[in-house]
Amino acid sequence: MKKEENQINTDVTAGRRSSNIVVRCIIYFFGLLIMTLGVAVSVKSDLGVSPVSSIPYTMTCVWGIEMGKATIVFHAALVLVQVILLRRKFQLKNLLQIPVGVLFGYMTTFSNHLMTFLPDPGNIYIRLGMVVISTVLVAIGLFFYVPADIIPLAGEGVMLAISKVADKAFSTVKIAFDITMVLISLITCLILIHSLGSVGIGTVIAAVMVGMVLKLITKLFGEARDRRFRIGRYAAKPAAVSDGAKAAGPLMEIMKTDVYAIDMDAELFDVLRLITEKGVSGVPVVNGDGKPVGFISDGDIIRFLASEHPLVVNPSSFIEIDFDSKLRALMKRKVKEIAKKRVITVDSDDSLSNICGVMVENHIKKAPVMSDGKMVGIINVSNITKYAFKMMEEESA
């Protein structure tokens, strides 16, 4: 009976994961289409396109190659660059960037065709407005394309390859790559057609604003997107292994399993004793059922003491005439009065990349790890950095 139940659970989970892949593909292609619409609007503005689109548009300006076809050629060339850079380390699955590039090229053609129905903008303010609209559209496209996590475009793929070969941060490589694309486009256009061609004020605006707009959109709507489409931390989890066995992922290996927690009705003195004896900086606050309902740290306690006793502004201020008597009274206050009411947890099946994203988005350094509604460990940034260092050390050995 238990075996049949496990099989049913596995089939249900597999069905959910299959459905999730379909949804991810839909938002992936939707994101690509919105991005090409953004590129087409920037072309229509005639004030310059984004750095990564500057080479294909230069091919259009200089040699008259239709931009969609130029995009396909450019993406194929970038895949070839990856093969040259990575050699034996090049993974065959990255060849899928070529058909994606072909699709992106046809989408570019389609989007540019749509722009022909719009009148040519004569007013500089209208053109600048189109650049802003283009920037927002590209950011929205990235908002859907990136978290779908299907196949990277060849531009992103070559940047990842350069980052790996040169041992440089991806952000550094992206800046250098964008500057290189713009310079190549600018020099080519100046020499061959004696104009700026694909480069202009729109190029600068796109380079600066796309990331800023994407960050804002993600902050406002990222959580709702992930929940609605079941991606990121809301993605379908793998089926549980029968006989109580758990998949031994990196999280289960590196998290702290000796979990310390404090009851919400405990006194502040109990918290101080716990974090002092165990050598931790903070602990989850749990209710009577053992479920996390908050979090309290030594910093929260210091801030509470400072607010209750104006003379206390930092630990060195503890030497005050009436502080001891005041401290005794404060230590009898309940934990639930002081602890942060919003607790951020992660699931034992979450990937480390998702956990890093949760920590960054919520500005936290540690989080309780949950499994089947129960707290099974604590993960903090130190655990993750030590794991990353160990992995890199093993690879270089």
N, C-alpha and C positions, 0 to 999 in steps of 0.2 A: 504493500500500500504506500509506504513512504517513498519507494523507488518511483512509483507511478506519479506521486505528487511532485517529486523533484523533476520528473520529466515534463510535467505540465508547466511547472514554473519556468523551466528552461525554454520550452516552446513559446510561452508568453513573452518572456524577456527577449528571445530571438526575434519574435515578431515586432516588438517595440523597437528594437535596434534597427531592423530592416526598414521600418517605417521612418525612423529617425534619419537614416541615410538618404531616403527619398526627399525628406523635408530639407535636409542640408544641401542636397543637389539643387533643389528649387531656389533656395535663397542665395546659393552660390551663383547660379546663372542670372538671377534677378540682380544681384550686386554687380556682376559684370556688365549687364545691360545699362544700368544706371550710370556706371562709370563711363561707358562709351557715349552716353547722352551728354555727360559733363564735358567730355573731350570735344564733342561736336559743337556744343555751345561756345566753348573757348575758341574753336576754329572760326565760328561765325562772327565772333566779336572782333577778330583780326587784330588782337592785341597780344598774341603769343599764347602758346599752349604750355601744359605742365612739362616739367623736365623729362619725364619718362616717355612722353608722346612727341618730344621735339624732334627726335631722329626720323620717325615715320613721316611727320609733317614736312620735315626738310626734304625728304625724298620726293614728296608731292610738289613742293615749291620749286625745287631745282630740276627734277627730271620728269615731272608731270605724272608720276606713278600714282594711281588712285590710292588714297590714304589707307583704305582697308587692306589692299594688297601689300602696301608698304609695311603695314603693321605685321602681317603674316611673315614676310621676309625677315623683318627685324627680330621677331620672336624666334624664328628658326635659327638665325645667326647667334642669338644669345644662348640657345641650347647647345650649339656647337662650341661656343666659348666655354660652357660648363664642362663639356666632354674633354676639352683640351686642358682645362685647369685641374679637374679632378682625376682624370685618367682612370686608373683601375677602381678608384673610389666612387666613380660616377655610377649611380643606381639607375637601372633600366626603367624604373617607374617614372623617372624624370623626363623620359621621352614623351610622356603624356602631355607635357607642356606644349608640344608642337600642335596636336589637335586643339588644345585649349586656345593656343595662339591663333589658329585658323578661325575658330569660332569667334574669338575676340575681334579679329579682322573683319569678319562679315557683319558683326554687330556694329562695328565702327562705320562701315559702309552704310548700313541701314540708318544709323543715327544721323550721319551727315546728310543722307537723303531727306530725312524728316526736316532738317534745317532749311532745305530749299523752299519749303512752304512759308517760311518767315521772310519778311522784307529785310533788305540789307540795312543794318543800323547806321545811320549817318551821324547821329549825335554822340559825342564822346562820352557823355554821362550814361547813355543807354548801353554803350559798349562796355563801360566799366561795370555797369549793373549786370551785364551778361557774364562778365568775368567772375563776379561774386556768385551768381547763380551756378556757374560752372564749378566753382570751388565747392559749393554746398553739395551739388550732385555727386561729384567725385567722392566726397567724404561720406555721403550716404551709401554710395556703392561699396566703399571699403567697409562700412559699418556692417554690411551683410556678407560681403565676399570673404573677409578675413576669418571670422569665427566659424564659418561653414567648414573650414579646414579640409578642403577636398584636394585640389592641385594648385600649387602656386603658379602665378604667371611667370613667364621666362625672365622678366626683369627682376622679380623677387628672387627667383632661382639662382641667377647669376650673382646677385649680391650675397646670397647665402654661401655660394661656392667661394667667392673672393674672401669672405669673412673667415671661412674655414681654412683656406690655403694660407692667407696672410696672417692668420691668428689675430684678427682685429675685431672689435665690437661691431655688430651689425649696424648700429646707428651711425658709427663713424664711416663705414663702407657706403651706406646709403647717401650720406652727404657728399662724399667724394664721387660716387657714381652719378648723382644728379648734376653736380657741377661739371663733370666730364661730358655728359650728354649735352648739356647746354652749350659748353665751349665748342664741342665738335659741330653742333648745329649752327652756332653763330659764325664760326670761322668759315664753314662751308658756304653758308648763304652770302656772307660778305664777299668772298672771293668769286663765286660763280654767278650770283645774281645781283650783287652790289646792294643788298638790303639786309635788314635784320631777319627777314623770313619768318621762321617759326618762333623766334625769341622776341619777347617784348615785356611790357609791364605786367601782362597777364601771367607770364612765366614766373616772375618774382612773387606776385600775389599768391599763385598756386603753391609755390615752394614753401611759403611762410604760413599760409592760412589753412591748407588742407588738414595738416596735423592738428591744429588748434580746434578747427570745427569738428573733426572726428572725435577728439577728446571730449568736447562738450556734448556731442550727441550721445556718445557712449555713457557718459556720466548721467545723462537725463533718461535715456531709454535702454541702456544696455541690459539691465536686470530684467526688464519686461520682455525684451527680445529673447534672451536666453530661456526665460520661463515659458514664453509662448511657443517657441520652436523647439524646446527641449534640447538645447545645445549648451556647450560649456559645462558648468557644474550641474545643470539640470538634464544633461544627456542621460539616456537610458543606461543603467548600470549592468554589468555582466551578471548572469545568473549565479546564485550562490552555489558553491561546490557541495555535493552531497556529503553525508556523514559528518557534517559540521566542519569540514576542512575549508580553510580560507586561502585564497590566492595570495601568495607572498609577494606583494608588490613593494616598491621602494618605501612607500609611506609606512607600511606595517613593520618594515625593517628599521627605520630610523626614528620613528616617533618614540616618545617616552611612555612606557606602559605602566610605570608606577605613578598612578594618577592621585594627586592630592586635591581634595575639594573641601569646601566649608559649607555648612548648612546655613540657609538664609536667616534662620532665627538665632544663630550663634552671636556671641558678643564680639566686639572689635578686638578685645584682648586675645580671643581665641585665634583670630586671624594672624595677629602679630606673632603669637607663639608658633603657629604652624609654619609661616614663611621663614621665621628665624631658625627653627629647628631643622627644616627640610632644605634650607638654602635656596629658596625660590623667590622670585620677585612678585609673583601673583598667583592666584588660584581661582578656578571656577566656583561660582556660588550655585548650590543645588537646592531643590525643594525636597519635600519629604519622600518623593519617589525616586530621588537620585538624579533627576533630570536638570541640566544646566539652565538656570534662569538669569544668570548675570555673571559678572567677573569683577574681582577686586584685586588691586595691586598695591604695592607699597607707596607708589606715587599717589593713588587715590586717597590713601590714609593721610599722607603728608598734606595734600590739598585740603582734606577735610579738617585737619587740625589747624591749618592756617586760617581757614574760613571761620572756624569756631573761636579761635583765639588770635586776634589781630596781630599780636606781637610775634606770632610764629610765622615767619616768611621763608625759612629754610631750616634744614636740620641743625645748623649751628645756633639757631635762635632758641633751642630748647632750654637754654640757661636763663630762665626768667623766675622772678621771685614767686609768682603765684601759679607757675606752670604745672608743678607737680600735683597740686590739689585739683586743678582743672583737668589734668590728664586722667586722673583716677575716675572722674565722672564721665569723661568721654569714652573711656575704654569699656564702659558698660552699655554703650549704644549698640543697637542691633546692626548686623552686617547688611541687611536689606535696606537700611536707611542710607547707606553710603555707596554700595556696589553699583556699578553700571548695570542698568536694567536690560540693555540690548547685548546679547551674547552672540558672537559670530562663531559658528561651528562648521566643520568640514566632515565629509563622509569618508569612511575607511576605504571606499572604492575610488575616491577622487584621485586624479593624477596630480603629480607635483606641480605641473604647470598651472593647473586650475587653482591649486592651493596658493601658489605664489600670487596669482591674480586676485584672489579673495583678500589676501593680506595687504596687497598694495592698495586695492580699492577702498578698503575699510581702515587703513592706517593702523594695523595691529601687528604685533610681533609674535603672537602665539595664538593657538586656537584649539579647543577641545575636538577630539576625533570621535565621531559617533558611528555606531554600528547597530542596526536594528533597534534604534531608539535609546541605546545605552552608550555611555561614555567609556571608551576603551583605551584612550591615550591622550597625549598632548603633543602637538607639533609646534615647533617654533623656528624662527629664521636661522638660528644657530644650527639646528639639525639639518636644515636644507643646505646651508653653505658648506657644512662639513661633508655632506654627501656629494655635493658638486665637486669639491676639492678632491675627494677620494676617487671619483670617477675620472677626472682629468689626470690625476697622478697615475692611475692604472693604465690609461690610454697611452700616456707618454713613456711608460716603462718598457 
